[in-house]
Amino acid sequence: QVQLVESGGGLVQPGGSLRLSCAASGRRLVIYTMGWYRQAPGKQRDLVATITRSGTTNYAGSVKGRFTISRDNTKNTVSLQMDSLKPDDTAVYYCNANLYDGTHYWGQGTQVSVSS
């Protein structure tokens, strides 16, 4: 069993920054990809950014150049630095972890609200 615990959400004004963090715990945990997804009210959950164990990143077009994903394999953590935030970034952000055996896990979600 893998548990993902997110932190760092909140309310920020347009143009501001937030940093999300996610810590994974579990026995003999070796994670292939970690990432962030988001879901706005009435919409589907969409990819924000992912990062492989070797550090290869992938970003949604809408956040490229504004968000930066990073991870620490020794601590099984992944972070998302979000800069130049826009109201359209408002959503619940979910941490995701995919193991090498194909199983995947989700965090409980953290709210990010961008509003003046």
Secondary structure, DSSP 4 states (H G I P E B T S, - for coil): --EEEEE--EEE-TT--EEEEEEEE-TT--EEEEEEEEE-TTS--EEEEEEETT--EEE-TTTTTTEEEEEETTTTEEEEEE-S--GGG-EEEEEEEEETTS-EEE---EEEEE--
